Amino acid sequence: MAETKPVLREIARTAGGRDITRGFIPMGALAPQDRLLAAKGGDYQLYETVLSDDQVKAVVEQRRLAVVSRPWEVVPGGPAAVDKAAAEFMAEQLTHIGWDRVTDKMLYGVFYGYAVAELLWTVAGGRVVLDQVKVRKARRFRFDAEGRLRLLTVHASEGEALPERKFWHFATGADNDDEPYGLGLAHWLYWPVLFKRNGIKFWLVFLEKMGMPTVKGTYPPGASEAEKTKFLEALAAMQTDSALIVPQGMAVELLEAARSGTPDYVTLVDKMNAAISKVAVGQTMTTDDGASRAQGQVHLTVRQDLVKADADLVCESWNRGPGAWLTEWNFPAARPPQVRRRLDATADLDAQAAREKTLHDMGFRPTLAHIQETYGGEWAVRAGEGGG
């Protein structure tokens, strides 16, 4: 059997007209393949209007805060002293730039499909360090056929090329690696938000009709246009005034709404809110009313999976990008450290132990039963302190 050597070159590239799903690809910016976005003009500003919905704001914020509320740590890439020094340096850098703040803004990439941040480097103490990390508005950027980032400007409608190791970005949500823009939650949230807004609009019209019946005026034959105009103005005044006068021969009556109740509109809005919650956080019980504690626990587990995925998305992209660059420049002999979020129960117990220490300092003492139930294991009261 003949030996087959591995093919080292990339074959199914997007550039060079090899991606038949895109057709002709002009030089410069690559258009997103989001069909909904393309049908609505291709501007990501469309999805910014989706984010203004109250339910969308709540569930997207819930996902972001669920990540940034978890403690983060930097783990050395190896056991050597230089590895530990690189990790300490990385922790200092992340503290300086405000890692939680940066993470919170970058997590909007889950909503839009991609996120971009500019790295403001400086030199201090003989090392390359970060002065700031500024998360930019994603729709200011496009990608070319090679997946390289380009900045849209007034003078460069196809985007200007950007220097290497200056910007940090990631994409998520697409079902393939040929789409550098990803596919964010906004793609699936657009229709529920649109239907909800239209439902609320008609609901308000209905409530207006119920609260203020339509005024009908009848004018006699031969009325002049001036008389009709004055009559209409008088009828319109009934929206704010409690009384009016009309010329003799002109009749006024109120048309009451034929329907009563609002269950159709309430149901529509509730259904759309539930759809928004399911798309964004995988369930409804941590955003709306739940049916039982048991079901709520199952749904909370689903949400924790999303939290881990979001945390890993940001941390891994940092570790592969700016984290690796900082280490290469400042500690070339070190294995790059890894930043990560602590999502296990240990992190919760550490936080609870810190709170209980504060309470102990205030003069309170937990019972032995509470300690064993909360932290597990075998415990005994220290000699001379007694039990609770």
Rosetta blueprint (number, residue, H / E / L):
1 M L
2 A L
3 E L
4 T L
5 K L
6 P L
7 V L
8 L L
9 R L
10 E L
11 I L
12 A L
13 R L
14 T L
15 A H
16 G H
17 G H
18 R L
19 D L
20 I L
21 T L
22 R L
23 G L
24 F L
25 I L
26 P L
27 M L
28 G L
29 A L
30 L E
31 A L
32 P L
33 Q L
34 D L
35 R H
36 L H
37 L H
38 A H
39 A H
40 K L
41 G L
42 G L
43 D L
44 Y L
45 Q H
46 L H
47 Y H
48 E H
49 T H
50 V H
51 L H
52 S L
53 D L
54 D H
55 Q H
56 V H
57 K H
58 A H
59 V H
60 V H
61 E H
62 Q H
63 R H
64 R H
65 L H
66 A H
67 V H
68 V H
69 S L
70 R L
71 P L
72 W E
73 E E
74 V E
75 V E
76 P L
77 G L
78 G L
79 P L
80 A L
81 A H
82 V H
83 D H
84 K H
85 A H
86 A H
87 A H
88 E H
89 F H
90 M H
91 A H
92 E H
93 Q H
94 L H
95 T H
96 H H
97 I H
98 G L
99 W H
100 D H
101 R H
102 V H
103 T H
104 D H
105 K H
106 M H
107 L L
108 Y H
109 G H
110 V H
111 F H
112 Y H
113 G L
114 Y E
115 A E
116 V E
117 A E
118 E E
119 L E
120 L E
121 W E
122 T E
123 V E
124 A E
125 G L
126 G L
127 R E
128 V E
129 V E
130 L E
131 D E
132 Q E
133 V E
134 K E
135 V E
136 R E
137 K L
138 A H
139 R H
140 R H
141 F E
142 R E
143 F E
144 D L
145 A L
146 E L
147 G L
148 R L
149 L E
150 R E
151 L E
152 L E
153 T E
154 V L
155 H L
156 A E
157 S E
158 E E
159 G E
160 E E
161 A E
162 L L
163 P L
164 E L
165 R L
166 K L
167 F E
168 W E
169 H E
170 F E
171 A E
172 T L
173 G L
174 A L
175 D L
176 N L
177 D L
178 D L
179 E L
180 P L
181 Y L
182 G L
183 L L
184 G L
185 L H
186 A H
187 H H
188 W H
189 L H
190 Y H
191 W H
192 P H
193 V H
194 L H
195 F H
196 K H
197 R H
198 N H
199 G H
200 I H
201 K H
202 F H
203 W H
204 L H
205 V H
206 F H
207 L H
208 E H
209 K H
210 M H
211 G H
212 M L
213 P L
214 T E
215 V E
216 K E
217 G E
218 T E
219 Y L
220 P L
221 P L
222 G L
223 A L
224 S L
225 E H
226 A H
227 E H
228 K H
229 T H
230 K H
231 F H
232 L H
233 E H
234 A H
235 L H
236 A H
237 A H
238 M H
239 Q H
240 T L
241 D L
242 S L
243 A L
244 L L
245 I L
246 V L
247 P L
248 Q L
249 G L
250 M L
251 A E
252 V E
253 E E
254 L E
255 L E
256 E L
257 A L
258 A L
259 R L
260 S L
261 G L
262 T L
263 P H
264 D H
265 Y H
266 V H
267 T H
268 L H
269 V H
270 D H
271 K H
272 M H
273 N H
274 A H
275 A H
276 I H
277 S H
278 K H
279 V H
280 A H
281 V H
282 G L
283 Q L
284 T L
285 M L
286 T L
287 T L
288 D L
289 D L
290 G L
291 A L
292 S L
293 R H
294 A H
295 Q H
296 G H
297 Q H
298 V H
299 H H
300 L H
301 T H
302 V H
303 R H
304 Q H
305 D H
306 L H
307 V H
308 K H
309 A H
310 D H
311 A H
312 D H
313 L H
314 V H
315 C H
316 E H
317 S H
318 W H
319 N H
320 R H
321 G L
322 P H
323 G H
324 A H
325 W H
326 L H
327 T H
328 E H
329 W H
330 N H
331 F L
332 P L
333 A L
334 A L
335 R L
336 P L
337 P L
338 Q E
339 V E
340 R E
341 R E
342 R L
343 L L
344 D L
345 A H
346 T H
347 A H
348 D H
349 L H
350 D H
351 A H
352 Q H
353 A H
354 A H
355 R H
356 E H
357 K H
358 T H
359 L H
360 H H
361 D H
362 M L
363 G L
364 F L
365 R L
366 P L
367 T L
368 L H
369 A H
370 H H
371 I H
372 Q H
373 E H
374 T H
375 Y H
376 G L
377 G L
378 E L
379 W L
380 A L
381 V L
382 R L
383 A L
384 G L
385 E L
386 G L
387 G L
388 G L
